[in-house]
Amino acid sequence: MAATAYSLWLLPDVEKQGRLDDLVGRVAKEFNSSCFDFHVTLLGGIKSDNLPDLKASLVRLAGSLQPFDISFGTNSIAVYDTWNQNLLLLAEDSPALNTANLAAHRTFTDAAAQEAAFAAPSMRPHGSLLYGPHSMEERRQAEEWVRKEGCCSTAFWILMHT
Protein backbone atom coordinates (compact mmCIF):
# COMPACT_ATOMS: atom_id res chain seq x y z
CA MET A 1 0.00 0.00 0.00
CA ALA A 2 1.38 3.40 -1.00
CA ALA A 3 1.85 6.01 1.70
CA THR A 4 -0.52 8.97 1.78
CA ALA A 5 0.99 12.44 1.36
CA TYR A 6 0.18 15.17 3.88
CA SER A 7 0.88 18.88 4.18
CA LEU A 8 1.67 20.71 7.39
CA TRP A 9 -0.27 23.98 7.54
CA LEU A 10 0.20 27.04 9.72
CA LEU A 11 -3.04 28.84 10.58
CA PRO A 12 -3.65 32.18 12.30
CA ASP A 13 -5.98 32.82 15.21
CA VAL A 14 -9.73 32.47 14.61
CA GLU A 15 -10.41 36.17 13.93
CA LYS A 16 -7.63 36.52 11.36
CA GLN A 17 -8.49 33.14 9.86
CA GLY A 18 -12.04 34.37 9.29
CA ARG A 19 -10.83 37.53 7.52
CA LEU A 20 -8.42 35.62 5.31
CA ASP A 21 -10.95 32.87 4.52
CA ASP A 22 -13.42 35.62 3.57
CA LEU A 23 -10.88 37.07 1.14
CA VAL A 24 -10.21 33.64 -0.39
CA GLY A 25 -13.97 33.17 -0.79
CA ARG A 26 -14.42 36.56 -2.46
CA VAL A 27 -11.54 35.87 -4.85
CA ALA A 28 -12.96 32.40 -5.62
CA LYS A 29 -16.38 33.86 -6.39
CA GLU A 30 -14.97 36.66 -8.54
CA PHE A 31 -12.65 34.34 -10.51
CA ASN A 32 -14.73 31.14 -10.62
CA SER A 33 -12.50 29.03 -8.40
CA SER A 34 -12.81 26.81 -5.35
CA CYS A 35 -12.78 27.99 -1.75
CA PHE A 36 -10.24 26.65 0.73
CA ASP A 37 -8.94 27.52 4.17
CA PHE A 38 -6.24 30.17 4.04
CA HIS A 39 -2.96 28.71 5.28
CA VAL A 40 0.79 28.88 4.97
CA THR A 41 2.20 25.47 4.11
CA LEU A 42 5.17 24.82 6.35
CA LEU A 43 5.95 21.59 4.51
CA GLY A 44 4.15 19.53 1.90
CA GLY A 45 4.65 16.02 0.58
CA ILE A 46 4.97 14.37 3.99
CA LYS A 47 4.49 10.67 3.25
CA SER A 48 3.16 8.29 5.84
CA ASP A 49 1.05 5.18 6.05
CA ASN A 50 1.04 5.28 9.87
CA LEU A 51 -1.11 8.06 11.31
CA PRO A 52 -0.21 7.44 14.97
CA ASP A 53 3.51 7.76 14.15
CA LEU A 54 2.88 10.83 12.01
CA LYS A 55 0.88 12.44 14.81
CA ALA A 56 3.58 11.65 17.38
CA SER A 57 6.24 13.22 15.14
CA LEU A 58 4.05 16.27 14.61
CA VAL A 59 3.50 16.68 18.36
CA ARG A 60 7.28 16.45 18.95
CA LEU A 61 7.92 19.02 16.21
CA ALA A 62 5.29 21.43 17.55
CA GLY A 63 6.68 21.06 21.06
CA SER A 64 10.17 21.95 19.87
CA LEU A 65 9.12 25.27 18.31
CA GLN A 66 8.29 28.61 19.87
CA PRO A 67 5.26 30.56 18.62
CA PHE A 68 6.12 33.10 15.92
CA ASP A 69 4.51 35.67 13.69
CA ILE A 70 4.15 35.50 9.93
CA SER A 71 3.70 38.84 8.20
CA PHE A 72 2.75 39.81 4.67
CA GLY A 73 3.96 43.22 3.50
CA THR A 74 2.07 45.66 1.31
CA ASN A 75 3.88 44.43 -1.81
CA SER A 76 3.57 40.72 -1.06
CA ILE A 77 1.11 39.74 -3.80
CA ALA A 78 2.66 37.52 -6.48
CA VAL A 79 1.45 35.46 -9.43
CA TYR A 80 2.91 32.11 -10.55
CA ASP A 81 2.03 29.69 -13.33
CA THR A 82 1.02 26.60 -11.32
CA TRP A 83 -2.42 25.43 -10.22
CA ASN A 84 -1.60 25.78 -6.52
CA GLN A 85 0.55 28.92 -6.63
CA ASN A 86 -1.82 30.97 -8.74
CA LEU A 87 -2.09 34.11 -6.64
CA LEU A 88 -0.05 34.33 -3.44
CA LEU A 89 0.76 36.47 -0.48
CA LEU A 90 4.50 36.01 -0.01
CA ALA A 91 5.47 35.94 3.64
CA GLU A 92 8.22 38.23 4.79
CA ASP A 93 11.48 36.46 5.51
CA SER A 94 11.67 35.36 9.12
CA PRO A 95 14.33 33.41 11.01
CA ALA A 96 11.60 31.72 13.08
CA LEU A 97 9.65 30.59 10.00
CA ASN A 98 12.83 29.30 8.34
CA THR A 99 13.76 27.47 11.55
CA ALA A 100 10.31 25.85 11.68
CA ASN A 101 10.56 24.78 8.03
CA LEU A 102 14.04 23.30 8.57
CA ALA A 103 12.85 21.46 11.67
CA ALA A 104 9.89 20.06 9.68
CA HIS A 105 12.24 18.89 6.90
CA ARG A 106 14.51 17.23 9.46
CA THR A 107 11.52 15.55 11.11
CA PHE A 108 9.66 14.36 8.03
CA THR A 109 11.81 14.35 4.89
CA ASP A 110 15.58 14.67 5.44
CA ALA A 111 17.20 14.38 8.86
CA ALA A 112 20.41 15.86 7.42
CA ALA A 113 18.79 18.98 5.89
CA GLN A 114 20.92 22.09 6.44
CA GLU A 115 18.63 24.91 5.32
CA ALA A 116 14.99 25.84 4.92
CA ALA A 117 13.42 24.92 1.59
CA PHE A 118 9.96 25.99 0.47
CA ALA A 119 7.96 24.65 -2.49
CA ALA A 120 8.70 25.66 -6.07
CA PRO A 121 8.16 27.78 -8.01
CA SER A 122 7.97 30.59 -5.45
CA MET A 123 10.52 28.91 -3.14
CA ARG A 124 9.11 31.19 -0.43
CA PRO A 125 6.65 30.71 2.40
CA HIS A 126 3.29 31.98 1.24
CA GLY A 127 -0.46 31.91 1.61
CA SER A 128 -2.44 31.17 -1.54
CA LEU A 129 -5.47 33.23 -2.45
CA LEU A 130 -6.47 31.43 -5.67
CA TYR A 131 -6.10 27.88 -6.99
CA GLY A 132 -6.90 26.51 -10.41
CA PRO A 133 -6.08 26.41 -14.11
CA HIS A 134 -6.42 30.16 -14.71
CA SER A 135 -4.59 31.85 -17.55
CA MET A 136 -1.79 34.27 -16.69
CA GLU A 137 -4.06 37.10 -17.79
CA GLU A 138 -6.75 35.95 -15.33
CA ARG A 139 -4.14 35.67 -12.57
CA ARG A 140 -2.97 39.22 -13.21
CA GLN A 141 -6.60 40.40 -13.18
CA ALA A 142 -7.06 38.62 -9.85
CA GLU A 143 -3.92 40.29 -8.54
CA GLU A 144 -5.27 43.71 -9.48
CA TRP A 145 -8.68 42.87 -8.03
CA VAL A 146 -7.12 41.89 -4.69
CA ARG A 147 -5.03 45.06 -4.65
CA LYS A 148 -8.18 47.12 -5.24
CA GLU A 149 -11.00 45.20 -3.58
CA GLY A 150 -9.40 42.74 -1.22
CA CYS A 151 -7.25 45.06 0.80
CA CYS A 152 -8.56 48.57 0.90
CA SER A 153 -6.30 49.49 3.79
CA THR A 154 -3.03 48.36 5.25
CA ALA A 155 -5.06 46.68 8.03
CA PHE A 156 -5.42 43.72 5.65
CA TRP A 157 -1.72 42.89 5.78
CA ILE A 158 -1.81 41.14 9.08
CA LEU A 159 0.37 38.98 11.21
CA MET A 160 -0.33 35.31 11.67
CA HIS A 161 0.70 34.14 15.11
CA THR A 162 1.25 30.41 14.95
Summary of the structure (lengths in Angstrom):
residues: 162
radius of gyration: 16.2
end to end distance: 33.9
largest distance: 50.0
contacts: 465
relative contact order: 0.23
helix: 39%
strand: 21%
